[in-house]
């Protein structure tokens, strides 16, 4: 009898933590918020404690409006051009919290931390706080600290809308004149049009401080497949960090093809 009881008790002790982990609601798929970003704006999707997520961003640097259709086709709709690529890894050290490191191919590194103060569904809106700092030249040059509040409202299982007021310091890297900070009022929306297909749009207008480029706007569609989300986007700039977004896009008529690819490890 003892030879049977001991293995059973050991198996129960081993299985208990895994069962508790499986009951974590943050592990459940969220049909309204399938990813941690819209295109560049943060969402309030929670990363389960002790889990990780990966993101790849890719922005082709050739505008889609150069020349006529034949010119565009000869460049394979911008796919022949060089690109700005970013890689990000996120980790959740505790429930509702995330830390991440993100590097773009122009050698900018962004360190970010966020905390979901009010979870969507718990209150009338979801509320998150994001703090980050950009560093150019592999985090050895100019530093741009920033902070944002992420407000979200889930539309049942049909999507979500977002507001992201934010402040970014040291955004003016080209001149000693003028303001050296930027205040933005980011807004975005995601609409679920099929079971795993979404449309989205976002914009980050500057309301105060330094202005160089135009307001960065992105739109497109995305497809969810298990723990992956593939997004095809069109933007009038190629910035993806908070400070790059604060510096704006290149021109109103410049549109760049890009994509995001994210993977959740849970």
N, C-alpha and C positions, 0 to 999 in steps of 0.2 A: 504493500500500500504506500509506504513512504517513497518508494521509487517512482510511483505515479504522481503523488501529490506535489513533490518538490518541483518537477519540471513544469507542472501546470501553474503553480504559483509564480515561478520565474517568468513564464510566458506572459502571465497577466501583468506583472510589473513592467515588463519591457513594452507591452502593447499600450499601456495606459497613457504615456506621454504622447505617443503618435496619435491616439484617438483624440486627445485634447487639442492637439495641433490641428487635426482635420476639422474640428468644430470651429475654428477661427473664422468668423464671418468675413474677414478681409480676404480670405482665400476664394470666396465665391465670385464667379464672373459677374461683372457689372455691365449690364446692357446699355446703361445711360452714359457711362464713362469708361470706355474700353482701354484708355491709355492715360499716361501721366502728363501728357501735353495735348493741346489742340494741334497747332503746328509749332509755335514757339512758346505760347502762353501755358502756364501750369494749370493743371486741373486739381481736383481734390480726391482723386483716386488714391486709396490707401495701399501701401505696400505692406504685406504681412510681416510681422516681427520675425527677424532672422532670415528673411528672404532677400533675393537680389533681382534686379532687372537691368537689361541692356538696351541701349538705343544707338542707332546709326542714323546720322543726318547727311544728306547729300544735296548740294545745290549746284547745278550747272551754271557756269559764269557767262555763257553766251545768251544774249536776250533773244526772245522769240520774235521780236518785231523788226530785226535787221533784214532789209531786203524784201523781196516778194516771196511767194510760196515756193518757187523753184529754188531760191537761195536757201530758204528754210529747210526744204527737203534735202538739198545737197549737203547740209550740215547735220542731216539726220535729226532735225528738230531740236538742235542744241546738244544732242548726245555726243557729238564729236568734240565738244569743247572741254576745257579743263573744269575742275569742280572744287568747291570748298566742302570738305568732309569733316564730320564730327563724330566722336565716339564717347559714349557716356556709360558709366556703371553706377547704379544706385544700390543702396543697402539700407535695411530698416533695423536700427539697433533696439528699438522699442516700439510698442503699438502706437500707430499714428505718426511716427517720426521717420524721416528719411534723410540720408546724407548721400551726396554724390559727387563725382568728379567727371568733368566733361572737357575734352580737348578737341579743338578744331584744327584744320590743316594750315591755318595761318599762324599757328603756334600760340594761340590763345588758350589758356586753361581757366576753367570756371569751377570753383568749389561752391557747393550749395548745400544748405540744410533747410528742411521744412518740417512743419508740424501741423497736423490737422486738428484744429481747436474744436470745431463742431463737425461731426460727421453728417453727410447728407442722409436724410431720413430721420435723424435724431432731432434736428431743429427745422425751422422753416427754410433755412438755407444752410449750405455747407460753408465753413470758414476755415481757411488755412493761412499760415504765415510762412513766408519764404525769405531767407537771407542768403546772400551769395557775394562772392568777389571774383572779378575777372582779373587775370594777369597776363599781359602780353609777353612775347618772347619767352615762352615756356615758364611763365609766372616769375619772371625776373625783371620785367620792364615796368610799364604803366599799370597801376592797379585801379580798378573801378568797383567800389563796394556798392551793393544795392540791397533793397528790401521791398517786399511786395505783400499785399494782402489779396488772397484769392477767395472770391465770393462765387458760389455756384448754386444753381437751382436745377435739380433733376426734373425732367419732364416725364414722369412715370418711367417707362422703359423705352421711351422714344428719343432720348437724347438729353442735352443739358445746355444751359446758357451760363456765361461766365463774365465777371467783371474782375479786373486785376489792376487796381491803382498801385503804382510803384514809384520808387525814387532811386535814382542811380547817380552816384558821384563820379567825378572825373571822366565825364563823357566827351569833353572837348579836348581832343588830342592833337589838333592841327593848329591851334592859335592860343596865344596868351590873353586875347581880348574876349570879352563877353562872359557869359555864365559858364560855370564849370560843373553843372549838374543838370539833370533832366528829370522832370516829373511826367509820368505817362498815365493815361487812363485806358488801359487795355480792355478789350471786349471781344468775346467770341461765342460761337454757338456750334453745337454738333447735333445733327439730326439723323436718326436711325431710319433708313428708308427700306431696308430689308433685314432679314434676321441677323446677318453679320456685315452689312454694308452701311456706310455712313457718309453723309455730306458734311462739310464743315466750312467755316469762315471765321477769320479773326482780323483785328486791326489794333494798332497800338499808337493812337494819336498822342502827341506831346502837348501838354497843357501849360507847361512852364519850363523855363531854363533853355539850355543849349539846343539849337536846331541846325542841322546841316543838310541831311537828306530829307526826303518826303516821308510821310507816315508809312510805316511798313505794314503791308496788307498781304494776307495769304488766304487761299481757298483751295478746295479740291475734294477728293473723296478718299476713303480708306476701306480696307477689307480686313476683318478679323478672322483668324484661323487658329483656334486653340489658344495657345499662349503667345501667338504672334499677331502683330498688327502692321499691315503694310499700307502706307499712305503715299498717294501721289498728290503733289501740291504745286501751285503756281503762286509766285511771290514777286513783288516789285523790288526785291533786294535779296541778299543772301546771308544776312545776319541771323544767328540762331541763339547766341547767348543774350542775357538780359541787357548788357551794355551795348552789344552790337545792334540789338533791336532799337535801343534808345537813340542810337545815332542815325537811324532811319534807313530807308531804301535809296536807290540810285536816282530814279525819276518816275513820274507817274505813268509814263508809257513804257517803261522797262518791265518786262515780265520774264521771269526765269522759271524753268522747269526744275523740279526737285522731288525728292522723296525722303520719307522717314521709314525706318524699319525698327520695330521694338520687339523685345522678347522678355517674357516674364518667366523666372525660374521658380515656379511653384504651381 
